[in-house]
């Protein structure tokens, strides 16, 4: 990423990439995307998961994509969007007063509290419980992915870059990825290595090996089919690490375009269900390639 963006929180850099993607679409395409995103918000203000329930994980994707409409000089939000943001704030305020169970969900809550400016005290209160949750889910979530999500969250709230790098260094020493690891975990390690200015050439080469000739990145080395999640996180990490994406760009753009339908992006692996998660990943991948 651009060195001048180093003081901008990483999650805000993601929103900027979403804005890049929206700029590539014509007026009709942008309108379809906005209509789809807003259609995924429940009456209580949360964004729905695949079962239709309001969910912090999906609400984060919805909230960040809505935030992309406010990017750029002179940008204004449609009145309808402002009303949706207010409802999301109300949903987050209620979630802030309840017990959020999982580590990923807690991180989503903190990021939404930050983006929606719900109050610094609420953010700090939520962060205090992250440490215990981070350790408690050590068996269910890979260390590199947990570390990436943790530092993405802390980076949004605390401008203590040295402290973050110290923690990242500690985690990296314990993080192991190989050809059997999923693409997302390898991408997380490449991101952390670049954050620490470490030599990640071996892991970057491994991440590149997940690219499919037909376009996109696959979740595991033994698979033939790419998917949108793996494509987005791989491109984001590779671009952050300063990799040359020019040879990958044409096929990846074809993969992304072929999985755009009625304002949403599909998962890319044959699932015809549309949701805010894969729409976020589709826009993120497109935004990286638009730079």
N, C-alpha and C positions, 0 to 999 in steps of 0.2 A: 504494500500500500504506500501511498505517498508519504514520504517522511514528515511532511508538514502536518499530517493528521495524527501524529504520535500522541498528542495531548488530548485528542478527542476520544472519549470512551469507545471501546470496541463495538458495543451494541449500537451506538449512534453511527458508527462507520457502516454497520450493517444496514441501518435505515437509509443512509446515503446511497448504498448500492441498490436498495429497493427503488429509490428515486431514479437512479440511472436507468433501471429496467423500465419504469413507467414512462420515462422520456422517449424510449425506443418505440413504444406503442403509439398507434394513431389514436385520435380522439375516441373513436368507437371502441377500440380495444381497452383503453383506460376506463371508459365508462362501464364496460362489461366487468372488468376486474373489480371496480369499486362496488358495483351492484352485487356481485357474488359475495365479496367480503362482508358487506353489510347484511346480506341475507343469512349469514351464518351466526349472527348475534341473537341470543335468546332474549326474551322479555325482561329477564333479571339483569341484563347487561353483560353477562358472560358469553364467550364464544363456545359453540357446541363441539363436542367431540363426535366420533363416528356413531355413538349411541344416542346423540341428541342432547346429552347433558352438558351444562355449563362447566367448563374445565379451565384451570389456570394455565395449563400447558398450551392449549389451543387459544386461550385468550391472549397469551403473550404474542403469538404469531399474528392474531388479528389486530392487536394494539400496535405492533410495530409496523404493520403494513398501512394501517390508517395514518400513522405518524409520517409515512413517506409522502403523503399528499401535502404536508406542510413544509416540505423541503424547498429550497431555492429562494432567491430574492423576490420579495413581493408576493410570495405564494399565500393564497387564502384558502381556508377550508369551507366547503359548502355548508350551509346551515344544517342540512341533514346530518352531515358527518359530525359537526360539533355536538349535536344532540346525542349521537351514538357514543361519543367520547364521554359525555356526562354520565350516561348510563353505565359505561364501563368503569368509570371512577366509583360509582356507587357500588358496583359489584365488588371491586377491589377493597373498598372500605369495609364491606361486610366480611370479606375473606380475611382481612387484617385482624379482625376481632375473634376469629375462630382458630382452631388448631389445624394447621396444614400438615398432613402426614409425611409426604415424601420429600427427599432432598431436591429433586428436580423441580417439584412444585413450589418449594420454598424459594428457590432461586428465581423462578418465574414471577413469584409474588414481589420479591425485592425489585426486580427489573421493572415491573409494571408500576410499583410505587414510585420509583425514580422517574420513569417516563411521564407518568400522569401527575407528578408533583403532589402526592398525597400527604407529604409531611416527613421530615427527616427523622423524627423520633420513631415513627412507625417503621421506617427502613432499618434503623439501627436495632430496634427490637426484633425484627425478623431475622437480621443477620446473626444475632447472638445464638440462635438455635441451629445455624447452618453447620457448625463444627461437629456437633453431636450427630446430626443427620448424615453428614459426609462420612463419618466413621461407621455408622450403623449400617449403611448400604454398601459397604466395601465388598461384600460377596456377590451382590447383584448388579453392580455397575462398575465397569472397568475403571482403573485408577486414572488413566489418561483422559477419559471422557469426563469423569467426575471433576478432575482438576481443571479442565478447560471450562466447564460450566461454572465452577466456583470462581475462577479468576475473571471470567467474563462478568460475573455478578459483582465481585468486589471492586473491579476496575470501574464499574459504573457509579459506585458510591464513594469510594475512598481514593483520593489522588496520591496514594502512597506507592509510587512506582517501584521504589527500592524494596519495600516490604513485599510487594507482590512478586517481584523477581526472586527474592529470597525464598519465598514459599514455592514458586514454580521450580526453582532449582532443586529443592528438597524432593518434590514430587517426581521430577524427571529422573532422578537417580534410582527411583523404584519402579519406573515405568518401562515395560518391555513389550515391544510389538514385533511381529514377524509375518511371514507369508500366510499364516493361518489367522491372523487378526482381521477383524472387519475394517473396511475402508474408513469408517468414521473414527475409529480409535487411532489409526495411523495418522489421519488428518489432524486429530487433536494433538498428537505428539509433535508433529511438524510445526503446528502453530506455537506450541509452548517452547520448542527449541528456538524458533525465530524470535520469540519474545525475549528469550535469554541470550540472544546473539550467539548461540551454540552452532557447531557444525552439524547440520541435519541432512547432509547430502545422501547418506544411506537411507534414511527414512523417507526423504523426498523422492528418491528413485523408486523405493517400494510403493509409495503412494501413486506415482506415475503409472506403475504396472497395473493398476486397477482400471485404467482407461480402456474402453472398448473401441475397436476399430470403427464400429457403426455409430459411435457417439455416446457420450456420457461415461459415467464411472459405475462399476458394479460394487455390490456390498461385500462380496467375498471373492477371492482369487479364482476359485473353481467354477464360478458362475459365468454364464454367457451374456445374461441380460443386465443392462444398466438400470439404475433407478434414480429418481430425482433427488432423494435425500443424499445419497452418496456423491452424486454429481455436484450438488451445491456445496457440501462441506469440503470436498476435495479441491474444487476450484477456489473456494475462499481461502483455504490453508495454503495452497500453492501460490496464489497471488500475493498473500501476505508474506510468504517466504521469498518472494522475488523471482519466482520461476517464469520462464518464457512459455506463454500459453498459446502462441500464435499457431503452432501446428495442430493443437487440440481444438482450436476455436471453431472451424467450419463444421466438423462432425458434431461437436457439442451443441452448437446452435441448432443444427438440424434435429437433434434429439429433443431439445427443449421445445422447439416449435411444434414438433409432431405430437407433443403431449399437452398442448394448450387447447382447451375446449370450453367454450361458453364462459369466458372470464375466469377460468380456474386452470390450474395445472394438475395433471394426473401424476400418479406415483411413478409411471414409466415402466413398471414391471408387469403390466397386464391388468391391473386393478382399475376398473372404470369408475370407482367412487371418487368424487371430488370433495376436498375439505380444505380448511385454511392452512393446515400444516404443509401440504405439498404445494399449495399455491405460493406460500412463503418461500419454500425451497426453489421453486421454479423462478420466481422473481429474483432471488438472491443469485442464483447461477447466471441468469441473464444479465444482472447488474454487474457482476464480475467481468463478464466477457464484453460488456459495453464500455469498459474503461479504456 
